[in-house]
Amino acid sequence: MSKEFERLGIPTVFITSLISVAKSIGVNRIMKGSGVMHPVGDPKLSLEREKAFRRRLMEAALESLQTKINEQVIFGEVL
């Protein structure tokens, strides 16, 4: 679905731990998530630390949406 949004001029970022899958389906902006079962969180962290992690992840995702790209880009881990 992100490819269709991008085609319409709406930037998207795909947060995943399965980078190879995202690359193979042609996602433009890929962000490395925390894990397969919890890509945007980490249940092993305390509530306070998980909130901080999620905030950093969302801030990085929003920043990636503002980045001009011409090809697939993998944005790094936030941990």
C-alpha positions as CSV (number, residue, x, y, z in Angstrom):
1,M,0.0,0.0,0.0
2,S,2.9,2.4,0.7
3,K,3.9,2.2,-2.9
4,E,0.5,3.4,-4.0
5,F,0.6,6.4,-1.5
6,E,4.0,7.3,-2.8
7,R,2.8,7.2,-6.4
8,L,0.1,9.8,-5.3
9,G,2.9,12.0,-3.9
10,I,2.2,11.1,-0.2
11,P,5.4,10.0,1.4
12,T,5.3,6.9,3.7
13,V,7.8,5.1,5.9
14,F,7.5,1.4,6.5
15,I,8.7,0.4,10.0
16,T,9.7,-3.3,10.0
17,S,12.3,-5.8,11.2
18,L,12.0,-7.6,7.9
19,I,14.1,-5.3,5.8
20,S,14.6,-7.9,3.0
21,V,10.9,-8.2,2.6
22,A,10.3,-4.5,2.5
23,K,13.1,-4.1,-0.1
24,S,11.7,-7.0,-2.2
25,I,8.2,-5.4,-2.4
26,G,9.7,-2.0,-3.4
27,V,9.0,0.1,-0.3
28,N,10.9,3.4,-0.7
29,R,11.5,4.5,2.9
30,I,12.3,1.6,5.2
31,M,12.9,2.0,8.9
32,K,14.4,-0.7,11.1
33,G,12.0,-1.6,13.9
34,S,12.7,-3.2,17.2
35,G,11.7,-6.8,16.5
36,V,9.6,-9.1,14.4
37,M,6.8,-9.4,17.0
38,H,7.0,-5.8,18.2
39,P,8.5,-3.5,15.5
40,V,7.4,-0.3,17.2
41,G,8.0,-1.3,20.8
42,D,9.9,-3.5,23.2
43,P,7.9,-5.2,25.9
44,K,11.2,-6.1,27.7
45,L,11.7,-2.4,28.6
46,S,10.1,-0.6,31.5
47,L,7.0,1.5,30.6
48,E,9.0,4.7,30.9
49,R,11.9,3.5,28.7
50,E,9.5,2.0,26.1
51,K,7.7,5.3,25.8
52,A,11.0,7.0,25.2
53,F,11.9,4.4,22.6
54,R,8.6,4.8,20.8
55,R,9.0,8.6,20.8
56,R,12.5,8.4,19.3
57,L,11.2,5.9,16.7
58,M,8.3,8.2,15.7
59,E,10.5,11.3,15.6
60,A,12.9,9.4,13.3
61,A,10.1,8.2,11.1
62,L,8.7,11.7,10.8
63,E,12.2,13.0,9.9
64,S,12.5,10.3,7.2
65,L,9.2,11.5,5.7
66,Q,10.8,14.9,5.1
67,T,13.9,13.4,3.4
68,K,13.9,13.7,-0.4
69,I,14.8,10.3,-1.9
70,N,15.1,8.9,-5.4
71,E,15.5,5.3,-4.5
72,Q,15.0,2.9,-1.6
73,V,16.5,4.1,1.6
74,I,16.9,2.1,4.8
75,F,16.9,4.4,7.9
76,G,18.8,3.0,10.8
77,E,17.9,1.6,14.2
78,V,16.7,4.0,16.8
79,L,17.8,1.9,19.8
